[in-house]
């Protein structure tokens, strides 16, 4: 999640003070860099998705393929997925793909 201050500077979510100054009020900006946002999601979610995929199919190669298909479908629906909990959305896609195969 990227936060941008009213002055245009990027503010890290962890570094926000409890009471920010008026000109440093964070504003959530969606769609500024969709690819970077999704790349950050992939970096954080891929290991968990890989473990879940392996548990679902029991084969490392099939699990990798399932994760790749899951990430493609999640990217295509990223506007919907990021509104809620993207990892939960991706896990649902993963489970549905496994059922379909």
C-alpha positions as CSV (number, residue, x, y, z in Angstrom):
1,X,0.0,0.0,0.0
2,X,1.5,3.3,-1.0
3,X,0.6,6.5,0.9
4,X,1.2,9.9,-0.6
5,X,1.2,13.1,1.4
6,X,-0.8,16.1,0.4
7,X,2.5,17.8,-0.7
8,X,3.2,14.9,-3.1
9,X,5.9,13.1,-1.2
10,X,5.6,9.4,-0.4
11,X,5.1,8.6,3.2
12,X,5.7,5.1,4.5
13,X,2.8,3.7,6.4
14,X,5.0,2.6,9.4
15,X,6.5,6.0,9.8
16,X,3.2,7.9,10.2
17,X,3.0,9.7,13.5
18,X,-0.2,9.5,15.5
19,X,-1.0,13.1,14.7
20,X,0.5,14.2,11.4
21,X,1.0,17.8,10.5
22,X,-1.7,19.3,8.2
23,X,0.5,19.3,5.1
24,X,1.6,15.7,5.7
25,X,-1.8,14.1,5.9
26,X,-1.5,10.8,4.1
27,X,-3.9,10.3,1.1
28,X,-4.3,6.8,-0.3
29,X,-3.8,7.0,-4.0
30,X,-4.9,4.0,-6.0
31,X,-4.0,3.5,-9.6
32,X,-0.8,5.7,-9.5
33,X,1.4,2.7,-10.1
34,X,-0.7,-0.4,-10.4
35,X,2.3,-2.6,-11.5
36,X,4.4,-1.5,-8.6
37,X,1.6,-2.2,-6.2
38,X,1.0,-5.6,-7.6
39,X,4.7,-6.4,-7.7
40,X,4.8,-5.7,-3.9
41,X,1.9,-8.0,-3.4
42,X,3.5,-10.8,-5.4
43,X,6.7,-10.4,-3.4
44,X,4.9,-10.7,-0.1
45,X,2.2,-13.3,-1.1
46,X,4.1,-15.7,-3.4
47,X,5.7,-17.8,-0.7
48,X,2.3,-18.4,1.1
49,X,0.6,-19.1,-2.2
50,X,3.3,-21.6,-3.1
51,X,2.9,-23.5,0.2
52,X,-0.9,-23.6,-0.2
53,X,-0.6,-24.8,-3.8
54,X,1.8,-27.5,-2.8
55,X,-0.6,-28.7,0.0
56,X,-3.4,-28.7,-2.6
57,X,-1.6,-30.8,-5.3
58,X,1.4,-32.4,-3.6
59,X,3.7,-31.7,-6.5
60,X,6.2,-28.9,-6.6
61,X,6.0,-28.3,-10.4
62,X,2.3,-28.3,-10.5
63,X,2.2,-26.0,-7.5
64,X,4.5,-23.5,-9.3
65,X,2.2,-23.6,-12.3
66,X,-0.8,-23.1,-10.1
67,X,0.7,-20.1,-8.4
68,X,1.6,-18.5,-11.8
69,X,-1.9,-19.0,-13.1
70,X,-3.3,-17.6,-9.8
71,X,-1.1,-14.5,-10.1
72,X,-2.2,-13.9,-13.7
73,X,-5.8,-14.1,-12.8
74,X,-5.3,-11.9,-9.7
75,X,-3.5,-9.3,-11.7
76,X,-6.4,-9.2,-14.3
77,X,-8.8,-8.6,-11.4
78,X,-6.5,-6.5,-9.3
79,X,-8.9,-3.5,-9.0
80,X,-11.4,-5.9,-7.3
81,X,-8.8,-7.9,-5.3
82,X,-7.1,-4.9,-3.7
83,X,-10.3,-3.4,-2.4
84,X,-10.6,-6.2,0.1
85,X,-7.9,-8.6,1.2
86,X,-5.8,-9.4,-1.8
87,X,-4.2,-12.6,-0.3
88,X,-7.6,-14.0,0.5
89,X,-8.7,-13.3,-3.1
90,X,-5.7,-15.0,-4.5
91,X,-6.1,-18.0,-2.3
92,X,-9.7,-18.3,-3.5
93,X,-8.5,-18.1,-7.1
94,X,-5.9,-20.8,-6.3
95,X,-8.4,-23.1,-4.8
96,X,-10.8,-22.6,-7.7
97,X,-8.0,-23.3,-10.2
98,X,-7.1,-26.5,-8.4
99,X,-10.7,-27.7,-8.4
100,X,-10.9,-26.9,-12.2
101,X,-7.9,-29.1,-13.0
